[in-house]
């Protein structure tokens, strides 16, 4: 069994609500996000788990829906990486059955991984 991954990048702003007074994430701020998708499976006849070119719908979605957007206007939930990673997993799992995990980071030092 092999696991492959591909990274996508986008820049966006957001604001987390309901935090303690003065919490920096309670203000509108932005990040340069990294989204990494993981697919797990056996190698097919072409020698791939999944052709990376097949992931273009994810790239297109990131570019059209997330890049240079205010994420509070995109999603109807608290825009933490925890919530967004699960949403993205649920969104793309039907199209990519080998999808096994989503990772998102807001900074090089922070990371969230969602997997079933």
VOGU-355033 format. One record per residue (C-alpha): residue number from 1; residue in one letter; y, z, x. Coordinates in Angstrom, 3 decimals. Each point is the difference from the previous one (the first is absolute). Example, Ala and Ser with C-alpha at 12.3 -4.5 7.8 and 13.67 -1.06 7.14 Angstrom:
BEGIN
+------+------+----------+----------+----------+
! resi ! resn !        v !        w !        u !
+------+------+----------+----------+----------+
!    1 !    A !   -4.500 !    7.800 !   12.300 !
!    2 !    S !    3.440 !   -0.660 !    1.370 !
+------+------+----------+----------+----------+
***
This chain:
BEGIN
+------+------+----------+----------+----------+
! resi ! resn !        v !        w !        u !
+------+------+----------+----------+----------+
!    1 !    X !    0.000 !    0.000 !    0.000 !
!    2 !    X !    3.430 !   -0.938 !    1.342 !
!    3 !    X !    3.492 !    1.157 !   -0.951 !
!    4 !    X !    2.999 !   -2.247 !    0.570 !
!    5 !    X !    3.678 !    0.660 !   -0.578 !
!    6 !    X !    3.247 !   -1.890 !   -0.286 !
!    7 !    X !    3.540 !    1.345 !    0.180 !
!    8 !    X !    2.987 !   -0.983 !   -2.101 !
!    9 !    X !    3.564 !    1.137 !    0.603 !
!   10 !    X !    2.942 !    0.516 !   -2.305 !
!   11 !    X !    3.309 !    1.822 !   -0.065 !
!   12 !    X !    1.074 !    1.825 !   -3.132 !
!   13 !    X !    1.957 !    2.935 !   -1.325 !
!   14 !    X !   -1.094 !    2.760 !   -2.336 !
!   15 !    X !    0.874 !    3.462 !   -1.197 !
!   16 !    X !   -2.440 !    2.802 !   -0.785 !
!   17 !    X !    0.903 !    2.096 !   -3.019 !
!   18 !    X !   -0.772 !    3.627 !   -0.761 !
!   19 !    X !    0.173 !    1.256 !    3.580 !
!   20 !    X !    1.700 !    3.208 !    1.057 !
!   21 !    X !    3.789 !   -0.110 !    0.266 !
!   22 !    X !    1.078 !   -1.562 !    3.281 !
!   23 !    X !   -3.339 !   -1.660 !    0.830 !
!   24 !    X !    0.870 !   -3.189 !    1.925 !
!   25 !    X !   -2.445 !   -2.125 !   -2.015 !
!   26 !    X !    1.899 !    0.908 !   -3.162 !
!   27 !    X !    2.795 !   -2.311 !    1.133 !
!   28 !    X !   -0.256 !   -3.777 !   -0.116 !
!   29 !    X !   -1.366 !   -1.082 !    3.363 !
!   30 !    X !   -2.035 !   -2.806 !    1.501 !
!   31 !    X !   -3.041 !   -0.645 !    2.120 !
!   32 !    X !   -1.663 !   -2.792 !    1.895 !
!   33 !    X !   -3.399 !    0.280 !   -1.654 !
!   34 !    X !   -3.370 !   -1.059 !    1.320 !
!   35 !    X !   -2.687 !   -0.806 !   -2.549 !
!   36 !    X !   -3.518 !   -0.426 !    1.346 !
!   37 !    X !   -2.894 !   -1.230 !   -2.122 !
!   38 !    X !   -3.616 !    0.659 !    0.980 !
!   39 !    X !   -2.971 !   -2.057 !   -1.146 !
!   40 !    X !   -3.613 !    0.958 !    0.640 !
!   41 !    X !   -3.074 !   -2.178 !   -0.233 !
!   42 !    X !   -2.605 !   -2.102 !    1.694 !
!   43 !    X !    0.908 !   -3.076 !    2.023 !
!   44 !    X !   -0.206 !   -3.201 !   -2.060 !
!   45 !    X !   -1.213 !   -3.458 !    1.064 !
!   46 !    X !    3.404 !   -0.832 !    1.496 !
!   47 !    X !   -0.194 !    3.098 !    2.198 !
!   48 !    X !    2.557 !    2.056 !   -1.960 !
!   49 !    X !   -0.030 !    3.084 !   -2.151 !
!   50 !    X !    2.926 !   -1.695 !   -1.784 !
!   51 !    X !    2.152 !   -2.863 !    1.228 !
!   52 !    X !    3.417 !    1.495 !    0.782 !
!   53 !    X !    1.571 !   -3.066 !   -1.632 !
!   54 !    X !   -1.512 !    1.160 !   -3.306 !
!   55 !    X !    2.374 !    2.989 !    0.110 !
!   56 !    X !    3.064 !   -2.179 !   -0.574 !
!   57 !    X !    0.399 !    1.301 !   -3.585 !
!   58 !    X !    0.584 !    3.467 !    1.450 !
!   59 !    X !    2.530 !   -1.351 !    2.487 !
!   60 !    X !    1.794 !   -1.917 !   -2.746 !
!   61 !    X !    0.071 !    3.065 !   -2.262 !
!   62 !    X !    1.422 !    2.192 !    2.767 !
!   63 !    X !    2.671 !   -2.585 !    0.823 !
!   64 !    X !    0.973 !   -0.622 !   -3.622 !
!   65 !    X !   -0.328 !    3.473 !   -1.538 !
!   66 !    X !    0.629 !    2.511 !    2.786 !
!   67 !    X !    1.983 !   -1.444 !    2.893 !
!   68 !    X !    3.698 !    0.879 !   -0.089 !
!   69 !    X !   -0.319 !    1.690 !   -3.390 !
!   70 !    X !    0.800 !    3.434 !   -1.345 !
!   71 !    X !   -3.522 !    1.249 !   -0.736 !
!   72 !    X !    1.137 !    2.267 !   -2.841 !
!   73 !    X !    0.861 !   -3.217 !   -1.862 !
!   74 !    X !   -3.400 !   -1.554 !    0.800 !
!   75 !    X !   -2.292 !    2.877 !   -0.962 !
!   76 !    X !    0.143 !    2.353 !   -2.988 !
!   77 !    X !   -1.334 !    2.988 !    1.965 !
!   78 !    X !    1.043 !    2.184 !    2.948 !
!   79 !    X !    0.144 !   -2.423 !    2.929 !
!   80 !    X !   -1.902 !    2.060 !    2.548 !
!   81 !    X !   -2.387 !   -1.866 !    2.296 !
!   82 !    X !   -2.802 !    1.956 !   -1.654 !
!   83 !    X !    0.804 !   -1.411 !   -3.435 !
!   84 !    X !    0.808 !   -3.505 !    1.237 !
!   85 !    X !   -3.175 !   -0.324 !    2.076 !
!   86 !    X !   -2.192 !    0.827 !   -3.014 !
!   87 !    X !    1.981 !   -2.390 !   -2.209 !
!   88 !    X !   -0.424 !   -2.839 !    2.516 !
!   89 !    X !   -3.703 !    0.746 !    0.372 !
!   90 !    X !   -0.508 !   -0.105 !   -3.770 !
!   91 !    X !    2.089 !   -3.174 !   -0.257 !
!   92 !    X !   -1.966 !   -2.010 !    2.560 !
!   93 !    X !   -3.531 !    1.444 !   -0.253 !
!   94 !    X !   -1.010 !   -2.378 !   -2.849 !
!   95 !    X !    1.113 !   -3.031 !    2.024 !
!   96 !    X !   -1.490 !    1.263 !    3.277 !
!   97 !    X !   -3.301 !    1.793 !   -0.708 !
!   98 !    X !   -0.449 !    0.793 !    3.709 !
!   99 !    X !    3.253 !    1.986 !    0.028 !
!  100 !    X !   -0.948 !    3.514 !    1.086 !
!  101 !    X !    3.297 !    1.642 !    0.955 !
!  102 !    X !    3.770 !   -0.314 !    0.065 !
!  103 !    X !    2.191 !    1.650 !    2.604 !
!  104 !    X !    3.755 !    0.279 !   -0.194 !
!  105 !    X !    2.465 !    1.445 !    2.444 !
!  106 !    X !    3.728 !    0.527 !   -0.262 !
!  107 !    X !    0.406 !    0.775 !    3.695 !
!  108 !    X !   -2.205 !   -0.366 !    3.081 !
!  109 !    X !   -0.734 !    3.739 !   -0.266 !
!  110 !    X !   -1.042 !    0.186 !   -3.664 !
!  111 !    X !   -2.913 !   -1.594 !   -1.786 !
!  112 !    X !   -1.882 !    0.167 !   -3.282 !
!  113 !    X !   -3.458 !   -1.461 !   -0.591 !
!  114 !    X !   -1.396 !   -0.514 !   -3.486 !
!  115 !    X !   -3.656 !   -0.829 !   -0.559 !
!  116 !    X !   -2.360 !    0.514 !   -2.901 !
+------+------+----------+----------+----------+
***
